[in-house]
Amino acid sequence: MSKMASNSIPLSGQRVQFSWWPAIAAGLLLIQAALSAVLPENPRLTAYNSIIYCLVLMLATVVAARNAVQSSQSIRLFWALLTAGFGLWTINPLSWVCCVLLLGQGYPDSTTSAPPLFLHIVLLIAAIAARPHLRTTSARPYRTTLNLLTLLCFWVFLYAFLLLPFLRAPLGIFELRFEALYFAENLCLIAAIGALAYRTHAPWNTLYRHLLGASALYALASLAANLVFARRGVLPGVLDLPYTAAGCWFVWAALKGWKLEPELAQTVQLEVGDERYASIPAALALGSVPLIGILELFRTGEPQGTRVARLLIVLIFFVVLAAVASIQNHLVNSSLASDVGLAQYFLRLALQAGKAAVWETDLRTGRHNWFGDLPALFGIAADTISGTSEDFYRYVHPDDRKQVAEAIDGARLRFKPFAAEFRIVRRDAEVRTVSVTGKFYYAPDRTPIRMVGLAVDITDRKRTEEALRESEKRFQLVANAAPVMIWMAGPDKLCHYFNEPWLAFTGRTIEAELGNGWAQGVHPEDLDQCLGLYTTAFDRRESFEMEYRLRRHDGEYRWILDLGVPRFNPDGSFAGYIGSCYDVTERKRAEEVISTVSRRLIEAHEEERTWLARELHDDINQRIAMLGVTLERAKQDIAASPRRRSPRIEEASEQLAQLGSDINALSHRLHSSKLEYLGLSAAAEGFCREFSERQKVKIDFQSDSVPRHMPQEVSLCLFRVLQEALQNAAKHSGSNHFHVSLTGSSSEIQLTVQDSGIGFDPDEAMNGRGLGLTSMKERLKLVNGELSVDSQLQRGTLVRASAPLVPSAKSAHAAG
């Protein structure tokens, strides 16, 4: 028994729920139990219980009919047969109600109530035999329909053969024979449902298990009730409870199908087995009818009328079943012929699309049969030809006939399939290349009797392969003649090609360079950076450019400029990389020479400035000072005689003082003595103060942890950068307020010059004609320092310079 009655009508797109059905089913069973306990055992008690029983079966019929209407394909047939079965089943309790309560009679006659009861199990078996969880590959449903009709006729035949002759037998004989047949029928139903429940998956196995439980409960209840009724002539009310419970369980199964309707439709599987197996039960039923008739002829001790009736039933149903089988055989043959024609049509299309042909050879007669795209292969107008082995070899190119014969004979002797590629000469003299595969079939004594195979025209493929080989040869010729080293790598980042200039440069074999072998020649100091850049660009599918040192065949490491670009196949898939390499050692050396010349030029410039500053300070400035002293004394002498005082002397004294101040400032600009004797911090602070007074601007100077003693070239470089940066800021920024900061650490000195002026484009300034930023950058390069300029229009400029406290050996002096 089970449950399910909906507590609401489901809307479209909502999942139905039937949570109230268990309570309703339990209530119906309690009512039956109460009636059985209160009323005496008589036909009226059975009739009252049959009312509830009938209502339950009607509900099962309605729900199954609803499922049939909403379903499709084999699922609809399944629910339709269940609807018919439940409907026939309803006739049995309805007959009890009519006979006892409406007509006032006793129990209904079993000979009239038995046929619908028997047939409803047949319909349930037919529903299960429809196998709704499978969808056959054939578009024709006649086979399933005819099989079901055959099974239905067989069960009707059994009923007529075993029961009809005993309609007028003494009381109890018909009932006992019916119960035996009816129980056997129920066992067949249970076995069929059990097989499906075991072989299927969710959600179908859930539905089949509910049907299995309800059928088993009903079979046991029917067996017990019929046996008791046959012996006592009275049906106890308590035996009605299992009937109603089984009916409630069938209702639950139908409601379960309603609830799982979307899942059931989505999980219908394609039947991949041989459909002929589905006809085996029908064939067994057809064969058993005449067998039963033959056995009946040899039976004795049976009334003559019964024997005649049975033989007549056998004859009638044999004719019916034979007619059904004949119709089915005709339809199967028609379907088979149609399917064979359709398969040949599809095969012809496939062979034409692939420029192929199939062939068969009868080795006993030597006859060859070819079918397929023969116009493309042999230049023959027909698509089917027959001939001898000599006819076949006539199309094979004379130079390839021996090869073909040896391949066929070798495969025959080794009992293995054979394959060969050879040329054929068409009737129009065009030469085509074919690929042939085939196998032999042998007699029990291992004598070859048949050979079948497939021939495919591969001329276009061969031409494409030949064109590809030619292209590869041309590429190798160009690559080997190019004055550069060329390499190629696949999608796995491993190199699979190096041209001859590469191999000549490294002095290694191609086998040694393949994969990652080329990396053995990279300088150890450059290897990590080289592989890292290569891997990063490879993963991003980006072009790359890198320089590294590669060992030449004589052991010398040479600077290589490596340029790599990704390659892609015609379909857009990544194919790897191709790269070219140039020996740029001489260029690197030229750059080093130019850098050395620039450094020496700047050093000479600085020496010249130092000499000029010394001359101005020690000579000219001293003389001007003496002149000032002389004029001051003259002023004092004149002061003693006021009448002799002249304003020109005082004016000359002021001019000379101003001249001395300007010359002193020029001296500091050319070479700061404070930088040499007091250190960078004091020299920078003094310059900022003098610059502020001379240019009438405000400079905020800050110094932190700057050592007094540091390499002369570092302090001089930063001092010149400060001079250049402030002069540029005062000239171009439009601001009159600047911030200068000097910060020292254990490893470097950092200088920043910042203004809040109009700003500029650093890239444009570097590419312009001015030398300010270029001069600062070149100075810092000499001491391994760095220069960065951060500037935006209308947002000011920040110049940051940093230099290590331990300069490299090549920067002996930083020039100004």
C-alpha positions in Angstrom: 0.0 0.0 0.0 1.1 3.5 -0.4 -0.1 7.1 -0.6 -0.3 10.4 -2.6 -3.3 12.6 -2.9 -2.7 16.1 -4.0 -3.6 18.9 -1.6 -3.7 21.4 -4.4 -4.0 21.6 -8.2 -0.5 22.2 -9.5 0.2 25.2 -11.6 2.4 25.1 -14.7 6.1 25.1 -13.7 5.3 24.0 -10.1 6.2 20.7 -8.6 3.1 18.7 -7.5 2.7 17.5 -4.0 0.5 14.7 -2.6 1.4 14.8 1.1 -2.2 14.2 2.3 -2.7 10.9 0.6 -1.2 8.7 3.4 -3.7 10.1 5.8 -6.6 9.6 3.4 -5.5 6.0 2.7 -5.1 5.3 6.4 -8.6 6.7 7.0 -10.2 4.5 4.4 -8.5 1.4 5.9 -9.8 2.3 9.3 -13.3 2.7 8.0 -13.1 -0.8 6.5 -11.6 -2.2 9.7 -14.5 -0.7 11.7 -17.1 -2.1 9.3 -15.5 -5.5 9.5 -15.5 -5.4 13.3 -19.1 -4.2 13.7 -21.0 -6.0 10.9 -21.4 -9.7 10.6 -19.7 -11.7 7.9 -22.2 -11.7 5.1 -22.4 -10.4 1.5 -23.5 -6.9 2.7 -20.3 -6.4 4.6 -18.3 -7.3 1.5 -20.5 -4.9 -0.5 -19.9 -2.0 1.9 -16.1 -2.7 1.8 -16.3 -2.9 -2.0 -17.7 0.7 -2.1 -14.4 2.0 -0.7 -12.4 -0.5 -2.8 -14.2 0.7 -5.9 -13.6 4.4 -5.1 -9.9 3.8 -4.7 -9.7 1.9 -8.1 -11.6 4.7 -9.8 -9.1 7.2 -8.4 -6.2 5.1 -9.7 -7.9 5.0 -13.1 -8.4 8.7 -13.3 -4.8 9.5 -12.3 -3.4 7.0 -14.7 -5.6 8.4 -17.5 -4.3 11.9 -16.7 -0.7 10.7 -16.9 -1.5 9.1 -20.3 -2.8 12.3 -21.7 0.2 14.3 -20.5 2.9 11.8 -21.6 4.3 10.9 -25.0 5.7 7.9 -26.9 6.0 4.7 -25.0 5.2 6.4 -21.7 1.7 7.2 -23.0 1.2 3.6 -24.0 2.3 2.5 -20.5 -0.2 4.7 -18.7 -3.0 3.9 -21.2 -2.7 0.2 -20.6 -2.6 0.9 -16.8 -5.8 3.0 -17.2 -7.5 0.1 -19.0 -6.3 -2.4 -16.4 -7.5 -0.3 -13.5 -10.8 0.3 -15.3 -11.4 -3.4 -15.8 -10.4 -4.0 -12.2 -13.1 -1.6 -11.0 -15.8 -3.8 -12.5 -15.2 -6.5 -9.9 -16.0 -4.5 -6.7 -18.7 -2.6 -8.7 -20.4 -5.9 -9.5 -20.5 -6.8 -5.8 -22.1 -3.5 -4.9 -24.8 -3.9 -7.7 -25.6 -7.5 -6.9 -25.8 -7.2 -3.1 -27.0 -3.7 -2.4 -29.0 -2.7 -5.5 -30.4 -6.1 -6.7 -30.6 -7.7 -3.2 -28.9 -10.8 -4.4 -26.0 -12.8 -2.8 -22.5 -13.0 -4.0 -22.1 -12.3 -7.8 -21.6 -15.3 -10.1 -17.8 -16.0 -10.4 -18.2 -17.0 -14.0 -19.3 -13.4 -14.9 -17.0 -11.5 -12.6 -13.9 -13.6 -13.4 -13.2 -12.4 -17.1 -12.7 -8.7 -16.3 -10.7 -9.6 -13.2 -8.5 -11.9 -15.3 -8.1 -9.4 -18.2 -7.1 -6.5 -16.0 -3.9 -8.5 -15.0 -3.2 -9.1 -18.7 -3.4 -5.4 -19.4 -1.0 -4.7 -16.5 1.4 -7.2 -17.9 1.1 -5.5 -21.3 1.8 -2.1 -19.7 5.0 -3.5 -18.2 5.9 -5.2 -21.5 5.7 -1.8 -23.2 9.0 -0.9 -21.3 8.2 2.8 -21.1 11.7 3.6 -19.9 13.1 2.7 -23.3 12.8 4.5 -26.7 13.3 2.2 -29.6 15.5 3.3 -32.5 12.9 2.4 -35.0 10.3 5.0 -35.9 7.6 2.3 -36.4 5.7 1.3 -33.3 3.9 -1.6 -34.9 6.4 -4.2 -33.5 5.6 -3.4 -29.9 1.9 -3.2 -30.6 1.7 -6.6 -32.4 3.8 -8.2 -29.6 1.4 -6.9 -27.0 -1.6 -8.1 -29.1 0.0 -11.5 -29.3 0.5 -11.7 -25.5 -3.1 -10.6 -25.0 -4.4 -13.3 -27.3 -2.2 -15.9 -25.6 -3.6 -15.1 -22.1 -7.1 -15.0 -23.4 -6.5 -18.4 -25.0 -5.3 -19.8 -21.7 -8.4 -18.5 -20.0 -10.7 -19.9 -22.7 -8.8 -23.3 -22.9 -8.5 -23.9 -19.1 -11.8 -22.3 -17.8 -14.5 -22.1 -20.4 -15.1 -25.9 -20.5 -15.8 -25.8 -16.7 -18.4 -23.1 -16.6 -21.1 -25.6 -15.7 -18.8 -27.7 -13.4 -19.8 -28.3 -9.7 -19.4 -25.5 -7.3 -15.8 -24.7 -6.4 -14.1 -26.4 -9.4 -14.3 -23.4 -11.7 -13.1 -21.1 -8.8 -10.2 -23.3 -7.9 -9.0 -23.6 -11.5 -9.5 -19.8 -12.0 -7.5 -19.1 -8.8 -4.6 -21.3 -10.0 -4.5 -19.5 -13.4 -5.1 -16.1 -11.8 -2.3 -16.6 -9.3 0.1 -17.8 -12.1 -0.9 -14.6 -14.0 -0.1 -12.5 -11.0 3.3 -14.2 -10.6 4.1 -13.4 -14.2 3.2 -9.7 -13.5 5.4 -9.7 -10.4 8.3 -11.3 -12.2 8.1 -8.8 -15.1 7.9 -5.8 -12.8 10.7 -7.2 -10.6 13.0 -7.6 -13.6 12.5 -3.9 -14.7 12.9 -2.6 -11.1 16.2 -4.5 -10.9 17.6 -3.4 -14.3 16.5 0.3 -14.4 17.8 3.4 -12.6 16.1 6.3 -10.9 13.5 7.6 -11.2 12.0 4.6 -13.1 13.2 2.0 -10.6 11.3 4.0 -7.9 8.0 3.8 -9.9 8.6 0.1 -10.7 9.2 -0.7 -7.1 5.9 0.8 -6.0 4.1 -1.2 -8.7 6.0 -4.3 -7.6 4.9 -3.9 -4.0 1.3 -3.2 -4.8 1.1 -6.2 -7.2 2.7 -8.5 -4.7 0.3 -7.4 -2.0 -2.7 -7.8 -4.3 -1.5 -11.3 -5.4 -1.2 -12.6 -1.8 -4.6 -11.0 -0.8 -6.3 -12.5 -3.9 -4.9 -15.9 -3.2 -5.9 -15.9 0.4 -9.4 -14.5 -0.2 -10.2 -16.9 -3.1 -9.0 -19.9 -1.2 -11.1 -19.0 1.9 -14.2 -18.2 -0.3 -13.8 -21.4 -2.2 -13.9 -23.5 1.1 -16.2 -21.5 3.3 -18.5 -19.8 0.7 -18.2 -16.6 2.8 -15.6 -13.9 2.5 -14.5 -12.5 5.9 -14.4 -8.7 6.0 -10.9 -8.5 7.3 -9.7 -10.0 3.9 -11.0 -6.9 2.2 -8.3 -4.8 3.9 -5.4 -6.1 1.8 -7.4 -5.4 -1.4 -8.0 -1.8 -0.5 -4.4 -1.4 0.7 -3.1 -2.8 -2.7 -5.5 -0.4 -4.5 -4.2 2.5 -2.4 -0.7 1.5 -3.2 -1.5 1.5 -7.0 -3.0 5.0 -6.5 0.3 6.1 -4.9 2.3 4.6 -7.8 0.1 6.6 -10.3 0.5 9.8 -8.2 4.2 9.1 -8.0 4.3 9.0 -11.8 2.4 12.4 -11.9 5.0 13.9 -9.5 8.0 12.5 -11.4 6.6 13.2 -14.8 9.4 15.6 -16.0 12.2 13.3 -14.7 10.6 10.3 -16.3 10.4 12.0 -19.6 14.0 13.2 -19.4 15.5 9.9 -18.4 13.9 7.8 -21.2 16.9 5.8 -22.6 17.6 4.8 -26.2 17.2 1.0 -26.7 20.5 -0.2 -27.9 19.7 -3.9 -27.7 18.4 -6.0 -30.6 14.7 -5.3 -31.0 14.2 -8.9 -32.0 14.6 -10.0 -28.4 11.4 -8.1 -27.5 9.5 -10.5 -29.8 10.7 -13.7 -28.1 7.8 -13.8 -25.6 5.3 -13.4 -28.4 7.1 -16.1 -30.4 7.0 -18.5 -27.5 3.3 -17.8 -27.0 2.6 -18.5 -30.7 4.5 -21.7 -30.6 2.9 -22.9 -27.4 -0.7 -22.8 -28.8 -0.3 -25.7 -31.3 1.8 -27.6 -28.7 -1.0 -27.4 -26.2 -3.5 -28.6 -29.0 -1.2 -31.6 -29.7 -1.0 -32.6 -26.1 -4.8 -32.3 -25.8 -5.2 -34.9 -28.5 -3.4 -37.5 -26.4 -5.3 -36.8 -23.2 -7.8 -39.4 -22.0 -10.4 -39.5 -19.3 -12.0 -36.2 -20.3 -15.5 -35.7 -21.6 -15.8 -35.7 -25.4 -17.5 -32.3 -25.4 -14.7 -30.7 -23.3 -12.1 -32.1 -25.7 -13.9 -30.8 -28.7 -14.4 -27.4 -27.1 -10.7 -27.2 -26.2 -9.5 -28.2 -29.7 -11.8 -25.7 -31.2 -10.4 -23.0 -29.0 -6.9 -24.1 -30.0 -7.7 -23.9 -33.6 -9.4 -20.5 -33.4 -6.5 -18.9 -31.4 -3.9 -20.5 -33.6 -5.5 -19.0 -36.6 -5.6 -15.6 -34.9 -2.0 -15.8 -33.6 -0.8 -17.0 -37.0 -2.5 -14.1 -38.7 -0.9 -11.7 -36.2 2.5 -13.3 -36.8 2.0 -13.2 -40.6 1.2 -9.5 -40.4 4.2 -8.8 -38.2 6.5 -10.8 -40.5 5.3 -8.9 -43.5 5.9 -5.6 -41.7 9.3 -6.6 -40.5 10.4 -7.7 -44.0 9.1 -4.4 -45.4 11.0 -2.5 -42.7 14.1 -4.5 -43.3 14.0 -3.9 -47.0 13.5 -0.2 -46.4 16.3 -0.1 -43.9 18.7 -1.9 -46.2 17.9 0.5 -49.0 18.4 3.5 -46.7 21.7 2.0 -45.4 23.0 1.5 -48.9 22.0 5.1 -49.8 23.9 6.4 -46.8 26.9 4.1 -47.5 27.0 5.4 -51.1 26.9 9.0 -49.9 29.7 8.3 -47.4 31.9 6.6 -50.0 31.4 9.4 -52.4 32.2 12.0 -49.8 35.4 10.1 -48.9 36.3 9.1 -52.5 36.3 5.5 -51.3 35.0 2.1 -52.4 34.5 -1.2 -50.7 35.4 -4.5 -52.4 34.9 -8.2 -51.9 36.8 -11.1 -53.4 35.6 -14.7 -53.6 39.0 -16.5 -53.4 37.4 -19.8 -54.6 36.2 -18.2 -57.9 38.6 -15.3 -58.1 35.8 -12.8 -58.7 36.1 -9.2 -57.4 33.1 -7.0 -56.7 33.6 -3.3 -56.2 31.1 -0.8 -54.9 31.4 2.9 -54.2 32.9 6.1 -55.8 34.3 4.2 -58.7 34.2 7.2 -61.1 36.7 9.0 -58.8 38.9 5.9 -58.3 38.9 4.2 -61.7 37.2 6.6 -64.0 34.3 4.2 -64.4 30.8 5.6 -64.9 29.1 2.9 -62.8 29.2 2.6 -59.0 29.4 -1.2 -59.1 31.7 -3.5 -61.1 32.6 -7.2 -61.1 35.7 -8.8 -62.5 38.6 -11.1 -62.0 42.0 -10.5 -60.3 43.5 -9.7 -63.7 40.9 -7.0 -64.2 41.8 -5.5 -60.9 45.6 -5.6 -61.4 45.1 -3.9 -64.8 44.3 -0.7 -62.9 47.3 -1.0 -60.6 50.4 1.0 -61.7 52.9 -1.4 -63.2 55.6 -0.4 -60.8 53.4 -1.1 -57.8 51.8 -4.5 -58.8 54.5 -6.6 -57.1 54.2 -4.6 -53.9 50.4 -5.1 -53.8 50.7 -8.8 -54.5 53.3 -9.3 -51.7 51.2 -7.3 -49.2 48.2 -9.5 -49.9 50.1 -12.8 -49.8 51.9 -11.8 -46.6 48.7 -10.9 -44.8 47.1 -14.2 -46.0 50.0 -16.3 -44.8 50.2 -14.5 -41.4 46.4 -14.6 -40.9 46.4 -10.8 -40.3 44.7 -7.8 -41.8 46.7 -6.1 -44.6 47.2 -2.5 -45.6 49.0 -1.0 -48.5 49.3 2.3 -50.4 49.8 2.2 -54.2 49.1 4.0 -57.4 46.3 3.1 -59.8 45.9 4.2 -63.4 42.4 5.3 -64.3 40.8 4.8 -67.7 41.5 8.4 -68.6 45.2 7.7 -67.8 45.2 9.9 -64.7 47.3 8.4 -61.9 45.7 8.3 -58.4 47.1 7.1 -55.1 44.9 4.8 -52.9 45.1 3.4 -49.4 43.7 -0.1 -49.1 42.9 -2.0 -45.9 41.3 -5.4 -45.7 41.1 -8.8 -44.1 40.7 -12.5 -45.0 38.0 -14.9 -43.9 38.9 -18.5 -43.5 37.2 -21.9 -43.7 37.5 -24.3 -40.7 40.6 -25.8 -42.2 42.2 -22.3 -42.3 41.8 -22.1 -46.1 41.1 -18.5 -47.2 37.7 -18.3 -48.8 36.9 -14.6 -48.8 38.6 -11.2 -48.7 36.9 -7.8 -48.0 38.4 -4.4 -47.8 38.1 -0.6 -48.2 40.0 1.6 -50.7 40.3 5.3 -50.1 41.6 7.9 -52.6 44.5 9.7 -50.9 45.8 11.6 -53.9 44.9 15.0 -52.5 46.4 14.1 -49.1 49.6 12.9 -50.8 49.8 16.1 -52.8 49.3 18.1 -49.7 52.0 16.2 -47.9 54.4 16.7 -50.8 53.6 20.4 -50.9 54.3 20.6 -47.2 57.6 18.8 -47.6 58.6 21.1 -50.4 57.6 24.1 -48.2 59.7 22.7 -45.4 62.7 22.2 -47.8 62.4 25.8 -49.1 62.2 27.1 -45.5 65.3 25.2 -44.5 67.2 26.4 -47.6 66.2 30.0 -46.8 66.9 29.6 -43.1 70.3 28.0 -43.6 71.3 30.7 -46.1 70.1 33.5 -43.9 72.9 35.5 -42.1 71.1 35.0 -38.7 70.6 32.2 -36.3 67.1 30.8 -36.4 65.3 28.5 -33.9 61.8 27.1 -33.6 59.9 25.7 -30.5 56.7 23.8 -30.2 53.7 24.4 -27.9 55.6 22.5 -25.1 58.3 25.2 -25.1 60.9 22.7 -26.3 63.0 23.7 -29.3 62.8 21.3 -32.3 64.7 23.2 -35.0 68.0 25.1 -35.3 69.4 26.3 -38.6 72.9 25.7 -39.8 74.2 29.2 -38.8 73.2 28.4 -35.2 74.9 25.0 -35.2 78.0 26.5 -36.8 78.1 29.3 -34.2 77.8 26.9 -31.2 79.7 24.0 -32.8 77.2 21.5 -31.4 75.0 18.9 -33.2 71.3 19.4 -33.7 70.6 16.5 -31.3 72.6 18.3 -28.5 70.6 21.5 -29.0 67.1 20.1 -29.2 64.7 20.5 -26.3 66.4 22.6 -23.7 69.9 21.5 -24.7 70.6 25.0 -26.2 70.4 26.5 -22.7 73.8 24.7 -21.8 75.6 27.3 -23.9 74.0 30.4 -22.2 76.3 32.2 -19.7 75.5 31.1 -16.1 74.9 34.7 -15.1 72.3 35.2 -17.8 70.6 31.8 -17.7 67.9 32.5 -15.1 66.9 35.8 -16.6 66.9 34.4 -20.1 64.7 31.4 -19.2 62.4 33.5 -17.1 61.7 36.0 -19.9 61.3 33.2 -22.4 58.8 31.3 -20.2 56.8 34.4 -19.3 56.5 35.5 -23.0 55.6 31.9 -24.0 52.8 31.7 -21.5 51.4 35.0 -22.6 51.8 34.2 -26.3 53.7 37.6 -26.7 56.7 38.6 -28.8 59.9 39.1 -26.8 63.3 40.6 -27.1 66.3 39.7 -24.9 70.0 39.9 -24.8 72.3 37.2 -23.3 75.7 35.8 -23.7 76.0 32.5 -25.7 79.2 30.4 -25.8 80.7 30.2 -29.3 82.4 27.1 -30.7 85.8 28.5 -29.6 84.6 28.9 -26.0 84.2 32.7 -26.1 80.9 34.1 -24.8 79.3 36.4 -27.3 76.4 38.8 -26.8 73.3 37.6 -28.6 70.1 39.6 -29.4 67.3 37.1 -29.5 63.9 38.1 -31.1 61.0 35.6 -30.7 57.4 35.8 -32.1 54.5 33.3 -31.5 53.3 31.1 -34.4 49.7 30.1 -34.9 48.1 27.4 -37.1 45.5 28.2 -39.8 42.7 27.3 -37.3 44.1 29.8 -34.8 45.6 27.2 -32.4 49.0 28.0 -30.9 51.8 26.3 -32.7 54.9 27.5 -30.8 57.6 30.2 -31.4 60.1 31.1 -34.0 63.1 33.3 -33.3 66.1 34.9 -34.8 69.4 35.7 -33.1 72.1 38.2 -34.0 75.6 38.5 -32.6 75.7 42.0 -31.1 79.0 41.7 -29.4 80.7 44.4 -31.5 77.8 46.7 -31.0 78.0 46.2 -27.3 81.7 47.0 -27.4 81.1 50.1 -29.5 78.5 51.3 -27.0 81.1 50.7 -24.3 83.7 52.8 -26.2 81.2 55.6 -26.7 80.3 55.5 -23.1 84.1 55.7 -22.2 84.6 58.6 -24.5 81.6 60.4 -23.0 83.0 59.8 -19.5 86.4 61.1 -20.5 84.9 64.2 -22.1 82.9 65.0 -19.1 85.9 64.4 -16.8 88.0 66.8 -19.0 85.2 69.3 -18.8 85.2 69.0 -15.0 88.9 69.4 -14.8 88.6 72.5 -16.9 86.0 73.9 -14.6 88.1 73.2 -11.6 91.0 75.1 -13.0 88.8 78.0 -14.0 87.3 78.2 -10.6 90.7 78.1 -9.0 91.9 80.9 -11.2 88.9 83.1 -10.5 89.0 82.5 -6.8 92.8 82.7 -6.2 93.7 85.4 -8.6 91.0 87.6 -9.9 88.9 87.6 -6.7 92.0 88.4 -4.6 92.9 91.4 -6.8 89.4 92.8 -6.7 89.5 92.4 -2.9 92.8 94.4 -2.8 91.2 97.0 -5.0 88.3 97.3 -2.6 90.7 97.8 0.3 92.6 100.5 -1.6 89.4 102.3 -2.4 88.2 102.0 1.1 91.5 103.7 2.3 91.1 106.4 -0.3 87.6 106.9 1.1 89.0 107.3 4.6 91.7 109.7 3.5 89.2 111.8 1.7 87.0 111.7 4.8 89.7 113.6 6.6 89.3 116.4 4.0 85.6 116.6 3.3 86.2 119.1 0.5 88.1 116.6 -1.4 85.4 113.8 -1.1 84.0 112.5 -4.4 80.8 110.3 -4.8 82.4 108.4 -7.7 84.8 106.7 -5.3 81.9 105.3 -3.2 80.0 104.2 -6.3 83.1 102.4 -7.6 83.6 100.7 -4.3 80.0 99.3 -4.4 80.4 98.1 -8.0 83.6 96.4 -7.1 82.0 94.7 -4.1 79.1 93.4 -6.3 81.6 92.2 -8.9 83.5 90.3 -6.3 80.2 88.7 -5.1 79.2 87.6 -8.6 82.6 86.2 -9.3 82.5 84.2 -6.1 79.1 82.8 -7.0 80.4 81.8 -10.4 83.3 80.1 -8.7 80.9 78.0 -6.5 78.9 77.1 -9.5 81.9 75.8 -11.4 83.4 74.1 -8.5 82.2 74.2 -5.0 85.1 74.2 -2.5 82.5 73.4 0.2 81.8 70.1 -1.6 85.5 69.2 -1.3 86.1 70.3 2.2 82.7 70.3 4.0 80.9 67.5 2.1 77.8 67.2 0.0 75.2 68.2 2.5 76.9 71.5 3.4 77.7 72.3 -0.3 74.1 71.6 -1.3 72.7 73.7 1.5 75.1 76.6 0.6 74.2 76.4 -3.1 70.4 76.4 -2.3 70.9 79.5 -0.1 72.9 81.3 -2.7 70.5 80.3 -5.5 67.6 81.5 -3.5 69.1 84.9 -2.9 70.2 85.3 -6.5 67.0 84.1 -8.1 64.6 85.6 -5.5 62.9 82.2 -4.8 62.2 80.2 -1.7 64.0 76.8 -1.3 63.2 74.4 1.6 66.3 72.3 2.1 66.4 69.1 4.2 69.2 66.7 4.8 69.1 63.5 6.7 71.8 60.9 7.5 74.1 62.1 4.7 77.7 61.1 5.4 80.3 63.8 5.2 82.8 61.6 3.5 81.8 59.7 0.5 83.3 58.9 -3.0 84.1 62.1 -4.7 82.5 61.1 -7.9 79.2 60.4 -6.1 79.0 63.7 -4.3 80.0 65.6 -7.4 77.4 63.8 -9.5 74.6 64.5 -7.1 75.7 68.1 -6.7 75.7 68.7 -10.5 72.2 67.1 -10.7 71.0 69.5 -8.0 72.4 72.5 -9.9 70.8 71.4 -13.1 67.4 70.5 -11.5 67.1 73.8 -9.7 68.1 75.8 -12.8 65.6 74.0 -14.9 62.9 74.4 -12.3 63.5 78.2 -11.9 63.6 78.6 -15.6 60.6 76.5 -16.8 58.3 75.6 -13.8 56.8 79.1 -13.2 57.0 78.4 -9.5 59.0 80.3 -6.9 58.9 77.7 -4.1 61.0 74.5 -4.3 61.8 71.6 -2.0 65.2 69.9 -1.9 65.9 66.8 0.1 69.1 64.7 0.7 68.6 61.4 2.4 71.4 58.9 3.1 71.4 55.2 4.0 74.1 52.6 4.4 74.0 51.8 0.7 73.0 54.9 -1.3 72.3 58.6 -1.3 69.0 59.9 -2.7 68.3 63.5 -3.9 64.9 64.9 -4.6 64.0 68.3 -6.1 60.3 69.1 -6.2 58.3 72.1 -7.4 54.5 72.8 -7.8 54.8 74.5 -11.2 53.2 73.8 -14.6 54.9 70.4 -15.2 55.9 68.9 -18.5 56.0 65.6 -20.5 59.2 63.7 -19.4 59.3 61.6 -22.6 59.0 64.6 -24.8 61.7 66.4 -22.9 64.1 63.4 -23.2 63.6 63.3 -26.9 63.9 67.1 -27.3 67.0 69.1 -28.2 67.8 70.1 -24.6 70.6 68.4 -22.7 69.4 69.0 -19.1 67.7 65.7 -18.4 70.1 63.8 -20.7 73.1 65.3 -18.9 71.7 64.3 -15.5 70.9 60.7 -16.7 74.4 60.3 -18.2 76.1 61.6 -15.0 74.2 59.1 -12.8 74.9 56.2 -15.2 78.6 56.8 -14.6 78.2 56.0 -10.9 75.6 53.3 -11.5 72.9 55.7 -10.3 69.3 56.1 -11.4 67.2 59.1 -12.4 63.4 59.2 -12.4 61.2 62.2 -13.3 57.6 62.3 -12.3 55.7 65.3 -13.8 52.2 66.0 -14.9 50.8 69.1 -16.5 49.7 71.7 -13.9 50.7 69.3 -11.1 54.4 70.1 -10.6 57.5 68.0 -11.1 59.5 65.6 -8.9 63.1 64.8 -9.8 64.5 61.8 -7.9 68.2 60.8 -8.2 69.9 58.0 -6.4 73.5 56.8 -6.4 75.1 53.9 -4.6 77.9 54.7 -2.1 80.1 52.0 -3.7 80.5 53.0 -7.4 81.7 50.5 -10.0 85.3 50.4 -11.1 84.5 52.0 -14.5 83.3 55.3 -12.9 86.6 56.7 -11.5 85.2 60.2 -11.8 81.9 61.8 -12.5 82.2 64.8 -14.7 80.5 68.1 -14.7 
